[in-house]
Amino acid sequence: MSTLAATFSGKKTGMRIGYWLVGLLLILALFGPWIAHYDATLVDLDNRLLPASAHHWLGTDHLGRDVLSRLIVGTQLSLGSVVLVLGLVLILGVIIGGVAGIVGGKVDMVLMRLCDMFLTFPTLVLAFFLIALLGTGLTNVIIAIALSHWAWYARMVRGMVLAQRNRDYVLASQLAGASRLTRLRQHVMPNVVGQLLVLASMDIGHMMLHVSGLSFLGLGVSPPTPEWGVMINDSKEFIWTHPQLLLWPGLMIFISVMAFNLLGDALRDRLDPSVLAEIKE
């Protein structure tokens, strides 16, 4: 019992840290342009590569731009891109997986074979292929990452729907004359949303690495727009002389991934009845 209590206490600490970090990131994303003290794209060659000081808390980059301001403003673009990717993934996954699970038969078979085709390729390789077809740019990167991830969510949603559609209350609504769409919308999906939130929150970090990685390679956001992957790419030539220029955006990516993973763990523990049952015992 003491071991379990200590574990739960550690989880509660992780939950608090996750909540605070995600809250801070959201504040930076929403109000970043007003919080930043300097123009994130303003070039000032007279003040290039300055060390940390009272005027520039994290110094300046190779073009004299304030690093802290670029990190703050870049939060909006980095998190916003991930939210759009996740929204598209969830829409595609819920629609396709939900239809496959509630309809079944040949529709289910065709949709699942389509999922299998997308799941055959590693997500990053498939994203590269789609970007080659669509072209570079942030919009195309968002579409490419969403199309390379939706199949996994569709399969998960289908499995959840199959687990729910034969429950007594769903069968009762079917006997009452409810259509498949009505059963899916009113009775099945409300019981699936919680699990999807957990999966999505724990997948945000993975998608953020994809967005930043593609921007680092020059396929997503283009300079001088402040984005963490772009900042790492701009600073790679100074890795030996000014390594802090790579450290700060890399640290922001690390903190963001950790924060959303902690949030996902907290949501899983809160929505999983077995965890609460163990604690009560």
ROBAPA-198131 format. One record per residue (C-alpha): residue number from 0; x, y, z. Coordinates in Angstrom, 3 decimals. Last residue first. Layout:
BEGIN
<num = NUM x = X y = Y z = Z>
...
//
This chain:
BEGIN
<num = 280 x = -7.632 y = -0.708 z = -2.019>
<num = 279 x = -8.815 y = 2.763 z = -2.952>
<num = 278 x = -5.659 y = 3.363 z = -5.001>
<num = 277 x = -6.056 y = 0.140 z = -6.966>
<num = 276 x = -9.694 y = 0.991 z = -7.810>
<num = 275 x = -8.706 y = 4.442 z = -9.024>
<num = 274 x = -6.181 y = 2.933 z = -11.427>
<num = 273 x = -8.723 y = 0.348 z = -12.661>
<num = 272 x = -11.233 y = 3.136 z = -13.470>
<num = 271 x = -9.017 y = 4.557 z = -16.243>
<num = 270 x = -10.120 y = 8.130 z = -17.058>
<num = 269 x = -8.026 y = 9.883 z = -14.420>
<num = 268 x = -4.974 y = 7.696 z = -14.932>
<num = 267 x = -5.139 y = 8.114 z = -18.704>
<num = 266 x = -5.666 y = 11.871 z = -18.415>
<num = 265 x = -2.646 y = 12.204 z = -16.136>
<num = 264 x = -0.469 y = 10.075 z = -18.404>
<num = 263 x = -1.517 y = 12.201 z = -21.393>
<num = 262 x = -0.693 y = 15.394 z = -19.498>
<num = 261 x = 2.727 y = 14.011 z = -18.613>
<num = 260 x = 3.281 y = 13.179 z = -22.295>
<num = 259 x = 2.063 y = 16.665 z = -23.215>
<num = 258 x = 4.581 y = 18.303 z = -20.901>
<num = 257 x = 7.481 y = 16.050 z = -21.922>
<num = 256 x = 6.990 y = 16.808 z = -25.623>
<num = 255 x = 6.731 y = 20.535 z = -24.914>
<num = 254 x = 9.774 y = 20.566 z = -22.627>
<num = 253 x = 11.894 y = 18.697 z = -25.194>
<num = 252 x = 10.799 y = 20.986 z = -28.041>
<num = 251 x = 11.582 y = 24.042 z = -25.924>
<num = 250 x = 14.969 y = 22.571 z = -24.987>
<num = 249 x = 15.830 y = 22.051 z = -28.647>
<num = 248 x = 14.864 y = 25.667 z = -29.319>
<num = 247 x = 17.201 y = 26.808 z = -26.492>
<num = 246 x = 20.140 y = 24.453 z = -27.050>
<num = 245 x = 20.686 y = 25.150 z = -30.734>
<num = 244 x = 21.575 y = 28.811 z = -30.183>
<num = 243 x = 23.291 y = 27.800 z = -26.950>
<num = 242 x = 25.939 y = 25.973 z = -29.015>
<num = 241 x = 27.614 y = 29.260 z = -29.998>
<num = 240 x = 31.106 y = 28.418 z = -31.331>
<num = 239 x = 30.841 y = 24.659 z = -31.851>
<num = 238 x = 27.207 y = 24.383 z = -32.976>
<num = 237 x = 27.342 y = 27.650 z = -34.905>
<num = 236 x = 26.578 y = 26.206 z = -38.346>
<num = 235 x = 23.573 y = 24.379 z = -36.905>
<num = 234 x = 21.954 y = 27.626 z = -35.782>
<num = 233 x = 19.614 y = 28.341 z = -38.681>
<num = 232 x = 18.453 y = 24.703 z = -38.723>
<num = 231 x = 17.749 y = 24.773 z = -34.989>
<num = 230 x = 15.777 y = 27.995 z = -35.392>
<num = 229 x = 13.810 y = 26.484 z = -38.287>
<num = 228 x = 12.816 y = 23.523 z = -36.114>
<num = 227 x = 11.723 y = 25.872 z = -33.327>
<num = 226 x = 9.706 y = 28.182 z = -35.534>
<num = 225 x = 10.283 y = 31.902 z = -36.038>
<num = 224 x = 9.494 y = 32.914 z = -39.644>
<num = 223 x = 12.737 y = 34.156 z = -41.234>
<num = 222 x = 12.928 y = 31.528 z = -42.654>
<num = 221 x = 10.548 y = 29.017 z = -44.279>
<num = 220 x = 8.167 y = 26.775 z = -42.375>
<num = 219 x = 7.917 y = 23.250 z = -43.731>
<num = 218 x = 10.280 y = 21.390 z = -46.054>
<num = 217 x = 13.533 y = 23.079 z = -45.016>
<num = 216 x = 14.984 y = 20.016 z = -43.263>
<num = 215 x = 14.528 y = 21.694 z = -39.888>
<num = 214 x = 10.903 y = 22.397 z = -40.834>
<num = 213 x = 10.440 y = 18.666 z = -41.454>
<num = 212 x = 11.960 y = 17.854 z = -38.065>
<num = 211 x = 9.904 y = 20.497 z = -36.271>
<num = 210 x = 6.642 y = 19.159 z = -37.708>
<num = 209 x = 7.591 y = 15.507 z = -37.102>
<num = 208 x = 8.845 y = 16.179 z = -33.579>
<num = 207 x = 5.584 y = 17.978 z = -32.851>
<num = 206 x = 3.674 y = 14.954 z = -34.128>
<num = 205 x = 5.387 y = 12.664 z = -31.619>
<num = 204 x = 4.851 y = 15.161 z = -28.804>
<num = 203 x = 1.160 y = 15.451 z = -29.600>
<num = 202 x = 0.730 y = 11.667 z = -29.545>
<num = 201 x = 0.234 y = 11.394 z = -25.776>
<num = 200 x = -2.522 y = 14.028 z = -25.853>
<num = 199 x = -4.189 y = 12.304 z = -28.821>
<num = 198 x = -4.236 y = 8.857 z = -27.232>
<num = 197 x = -5.669 y = 10.195 z = -23.970>
<num = 196 x = -8.249 y = 12.299 z = -25.771>
<num = 195 x = -9.222 y = 9.308 z = -27.904>
<num = 194 x = -9.860 y = 7.207 z = -24.795>
<num = 193 x = -12.184 y = 9.863 z = -23.412>
<num = 192 x = -14.007 y = 10.315 z = -26.728>
<num = 191 x = -14.885 y = 6.625 z = -27.107>
<num = 190 x = -17.796 y = 6.457 z = -24.665>
<num = 189 x = -19.415 y = 9.574 z = -26.153>
<num = 188 x = -18.811 y = 8.007 z = -29.611>
<num = 187 x = -20.999 y = 4.930 z = -29.093>
<num = 186 x = -24.363 y = 6.151 z = -27.810>
<num = 185 x = -25.386 y = 9.427 z = -29.441>
<num = 184 x = -23.247 y = 9.698 z = -32.567>
<num = 183 x = -22.764 y = 6.040 z = -33.457>
<num = 182 x = -26.287 y = 5.068 z = -32.578>
<num = 181 x = -27.641 y = 8.033 z = -34.553>
<num = 180 x = -25.484 y = 7.188 z = -37.570>
<num = 179 x = -26.585 y = 3.573 z = -37.472>
<num = 178 x = -30.240 y = 4.613 z = -37.341>
<num = 177 x = -32.302 y = 4.459 z = -34.178>
<num = 176 x = -35.428 y = 2.288 z = -34.474>
<num = 175 x = -36.075 y = 1.426 z = -30.828>
<num = 174 x = -34.513 y = -1.988 z = -31.425>
<num = 173 x = -31.291 y = -0.198 z = -32.420>
<num = 172 x = -31.490 y = 1.955 z = -29.284>
<num = 171 x = -31.776 y = -1.204 z = -27.194>
<num = 170 x = -28.799 y = -2.735 z = -29.001>
<num = 169 x = -26.730 y = 0.322 z = -28.096>
<num = 168 x = -27.887 y = 0.188 z = -24.453>
<num = 167 x = -27.130 y = -3.524 z = -24.219>
<num = 166 x = -23.580 y = -3.282 z = -25.555>
<num = 165 x = -22.974 y = -4.783 z = -28.982>
<num = 164 x = -21.774 y = -1.511 z = -30.549>
<num = 163 x = -19.288 y = -0.684 z = -27.810>
<num = 162 x = -16.352 y = -3.027 z = -28.378>
<num = 161 x = -16.733 y = -2.709 z = -32.142>
<num = 160 x = -16.671 y = 1.075 z = -31.766>
<num = 159 x = -13.440 y = 0.930 z = -29.758>
<num = 158 x = -11.792 y = -1.328 z = -32.345>
<num = 157 x = -12.896 y = 0.964 z = -35.175>
<num = 156 x = -11.570 y = 3.994 z = -33.296>
<num = 155 x = -8.155 y = 2.362 z = -32.906>
<num = 154 x = -8.033 y = 1.380 z = -36.564>
<num = 153 x = -8.997 y = 4.893 z = -37.644>
<num = 152 x = -6.386 y = 6.367 z = -35.307>
<num = 151 x = -3.643 y = 4.269 z = -36.896>
<num = 150 x = -4.876 y = 5.186 z = -40.383>
<num = 149 x = -4.881 y = 8.935 z = -39.657>
<num = 148 x = -1.112 y = 9.246 z = -39.139>
<num = 147 x = 0.472 y = 9.647 z = -42.616>
<num = 146 x = -2.435 y = 11.718 z = -43.925>
<num = 145 x = -2.132 y = 14.122 z = -40.985>
<num = 144 x = 1.632 y = 14.465 z = -41.448>
<num = 143 x = 1.199 y = 15.235 z = -45.165>
<num = 142 x = -1.627 y = 17.730 z = -44.610>
<num = 141 x = 0.351 y = 19.644 z = -41.968>
<num = 140 x = 3.467 y = 19.590 z = -44.162>
<num = 139 x = 1.410 y = 20.843 z = -47.119>
<num = 138 x = 0.174 y = 23.809 z = -45.104>
<num = 137 x = 3.646 y = 24.556 z = -43.745>
<num = 136 x = 5.308 y = 24.698 z = -47.152>
<num = 135 x = 6.893 y = 22.221 z = -49.552>
<num = 134 x = 5.178 y = 20.531 z = -52.475>
<num = 133 x = 2.131 y = 18.280 z = -52.662>
<num = 132 x = 3.676 y = 15.214 z = -54.329>
<num = 131 x = 7.127 y = 15.417 z = -52.707>
<num = 130 x = 5.374 y = 16.373 z = -49.474>
<num = 129 x = 3.344 y = 13.166 z = -49.746>
<num = 128 x = 6.472 y = 11.043 z = -50.205>
<num = 127 x = 8.258 y = 12.697 z = -47.283>
<num = 126 x = 5.188 y = 12.139 z = -45.073>
<num = 125 x = 5.103 y = 8.472 z = -46.103>
<num = 124 x = 8.742 y = 8.091 z = -45.080>
<num = 123 x = 8.020 y = 9.799 z = -41.740>
<num = 122 x = 4.976 y = 7.621 z = -41.041>
<num = 121 x = 6.714 y = 4.350 z = -41.812>
<num = 120 x = 4.871 y = 2.660 z = -44.697>
<num = 119 x = 2.563 y = -0.356 z = -44.448>
<num = 118 x = 0.161 y = 1.585 z = -42.224>
<num = 117 x = -1.162 y = 3.501 z = -45.243>
<num = 116 x = -2.033 y = 0.302 z = -47.139>
<num = 115 x = -3.427 y = -1.316 z = -44.008>
<num = 114 x = -5.751 y = 1.638 z = -43.533>
<num = 113 x = -7.096 y = 1.199 z = -47.070>
<num = 112 x = -7.569 y = -2.492 z = -46.344>
<num = 111 x = -9.486 y = -1.420 z = -43.244>
<num = 110 x = -11.778 y = 0.833 z = -45.270>
<num = 109 x = -12.543 y = -1.880 z = -47.825>
<num = 108 x = -13.229 y = -4.565 z = -45.187>
<num = 107 x = -15.427 y = -2.309 z = -43.050>
<num = 106 x = -17.512 y = -1.315 z = -46.045>
<num = 105 x = -17.757 y = -4.965 z = -47.070>
<num = 104 x = -19.345 y = -5.956 z = -43.774>
<num = 103 x = -19.237 y = -3.568 z = -40.822>
<num = 102 x = -21.492 y = -0.497 z = -40.578>
<num = 101 x = -20.719 y = 0.612 z = -36.991>
<num = 100 x = -17.003 y = -0.207 z = -36.977>
<num = 99 x = -16.108 y = 0.921 z = -40.487>
<num = 98 x = -18.151 y = 4.122 z = -40.166>
<num = 97 x = -16.505 y = 4.970 z = -36.847>
<num = 96 x = -13.001 y = 4.208 z = -38.092>
<num = 95 x = -13.452 y = 6.368 z = -41.195>
<num = 94 x = -15.167 y = 9.292 z = -39.457>
<num = 93 x = -13.216 y = 9.148 z = -36.196>
<num = 92 x = -9.820 y = 8.690 z = -37.847>
<num = 91 x = -10.341 y = 11.386 z = -40.475>
<num = 90 x = -11.560 y = 13.956 z = -37.949>
<num = 89 x = -8.961 y = 12.923 z = -35.370>
<num = 88 x = -6.091 y = 13.191 z = -37.840>
<num = 87 x = -7.275 y = 16.573 z = -39.117>
<num = 86 x = -7.515 y = 17.948 z = -35.576>
<num = 85 x = -4.140 y = 16.485 z = -34.622>
<num = 84 x = -2.445 y = 18.151 z = -37.565>
<num = 83 x = -4.149 y = 21.477 z = -36.786>
<num = 82 x = -3.110 y = 21.227 z = -33.127>
<num = 81 x = 0.459 y = 20.363 z = -34.142>
<num = 80 x = 0.697 y = 23.397 z = -36.416>
<num = 79 x = -0.665 y = 25.664 z = -33.694>
<num = 78 x = 1.858 y = 24.323 z = -31.196>
<num = 77 x = 4.847 y = 25.155 z = -33.400>
<num = 76 x = 3.414 y = 28.394 z = -34.805>
<num = 75 x = 2.364 y = 29.848 z = -31.476>
<num = 74 x = 5.487 y = 28.664 z = -29.688>
<num = 73 x = 7.622 y = 30.415 z = -32.318>
<num = 72 x = 6.609 y = 33.785 z = -30.885>
<num = 71 x = 8.115 y = 32.864 z = -27.513>
<num = 70 x = 11.243 y = 31.226 z = -28.944>
<num = 69 x = 11.811 y = 34.131 z = -31.356>
<num = 68 x = 11.427 y = 36.641 z = -28.535>
<num = 67 x = 13.903 y = 34.720 z = -26.397>
<num = 66 x = 16.459 y = 34.556 z = -29.223>
<num = 65 x = 16.471 y = 38.295 z = -29.969>
<num = 64 x = 17.457 y = 38.734 z = -33.607>
<num = 63 x = 20.981 y = 39.939 z = -34.358>
<num = 62 x = 21.330 y = 37.985 z = -37.574>
<num = 61 x = 23.593 y = 35.276 z = -36.138>
<num = 60 x = 21.357 y = 34.917 z = -33.094>
<num = 59 x = 20.883 y = 37.148 z = -30.067>
<num = 58 x = 21.302 y = 36.589 z = -26.339>
<num = 57 x = 19.058 y = 34.573 z = -24.045>
<num = 56 x = 18.044 y = 37.437 z = -21.744>
<num = 55 x = 18.659 y = 40.109 z = -24.364>
<num = 54 x = 18.632 y = 43.511 z = -22.634>
<num = 53 x = 19.804 y = 42.303 z = -19.209>
<num = 52 x = 22.392 y = 40.116 z = -20.906>
<num = 51 x = 22.859 y = 36.706 z = -22.533>
<num = 50 x = 25.655 y = 36.718 z = -25.091>
<num = 49 x = 25.456 y = 38.711 z = -28.343>
<num = 48 x = 25.665 y = 36.743 z = -31.581>
<num = 47 x = 24.634 y = 39.691 z = -33.791>
<num = 46 x = 24.085 y = 43.155 z = -32.332>
<num = 45 x = 25.275 y = 45.343 z = -35.236>
<num = 44 x = 23.609 y = 42.915 z = -37.647>
<num = 43 x = 20.147 y = 43.850 z = -36.409>
<num = 42 x = 17.510 y = 41.842 z = -38.287>
<num = 41 x = 13.949 y = 42.137 z = -36.947>
<num = 40 x = 12.069 y = 38.846 z = -37.342>
<num = 39 x = 11.081 y = 38.227 z = -33.710>
<num = 38 x = 10.316 y = 41.903 z = -33.103>
<num = 37 x = 11.445 y = 42.471 z = -29.540>
<num = 36 x = 9.974 y = 42.355 z = -26.033>
<num = 35 x = 7.907 y = 39.205 z = -26.624>
<num = 34 x = 4.758 y = 39.035 z = -24.477>
<num = 33 x = 2.454 y = 40.647 z = -27.060>
<num = 32 x = 3.492 y = 38.358 z = -29.936>
<num = 31 x = 3.366 y = 35.357 z = -27.569>
<num = 30 x = -0.172 y = 35.857 z = -26.268>
<num = 29 x = -1.937 y = 32.691 z = -27.421>
<num = 28 x = 1.079 y = 30.411 z = -27.918>
<num = 27 x = 2.899 y = 31.696 z = -24.828>
<num = 26 x = -0.232 y = 31.213 z = -22.713>
<num = 25 x = -0.721 y = 27.727 z = -24.192>
<num = 24 x = 2.880 y = 26.819 z = -23.397>
<num = 23 x = 2.445 y = 27.989 z = -19.791>
<num = 22 x = -0.739 y = 25.940 z = -19.384>
<num = 21 x = 0.975 y = 22.883 z = -20.856>
<num = 20 x = 3.848 y = 23.330 z = -18.407>
<num = 19 x = 1.562 y = 23.832 z = -15.406>
<num = 18 x = -0.672 y = 20.877 z = -16.247>
<num = 17 x = 2.277 y = 18.557 z = -16.894>
<num = 16 x = 4.018 y = 19.574 z = -13.657>
<num = 15 x = 0.806 y = 19.011 z = -11.726>
<num = 14 x = 0.285 y = 15.603 z = -13.315>
<num = 13 x = 3.885 y = 14.600 z = -12.637>
<num = 12 x = 3.427 y = 15.493 z = -8.969>
<num = 11 x = 0.203 y = 13.484 z = -8.890>
<num = 10 x = 2.030 y = 10.549 z = -10.490>
<num = 9 x = 4.707 y = 10.701 z = -7.810>
<num = 8 x = 2.029 y = 10.662 z = -5.122>
<num = 7 x = 0.426 y = 7.696 z = -6.867>
<num = 6 x = 3.713 y = 5.837 z = -6.818>
<num = 5 x = 4.240 y = 6.687 z = -3.164>
<num = 4 x = 0.718 y = 5.491 z = -2.359>
<num = 3 x = 1.312 y = 2.288 z = -4.310>
<num = 2 x = 4.537 y = 1.650 z = -2.429>
<num = 1 x = 2.830 y = 2.398 z = 0.887>
<num = 0 x = 0.000 y = 0.000 z = 0.000>
//
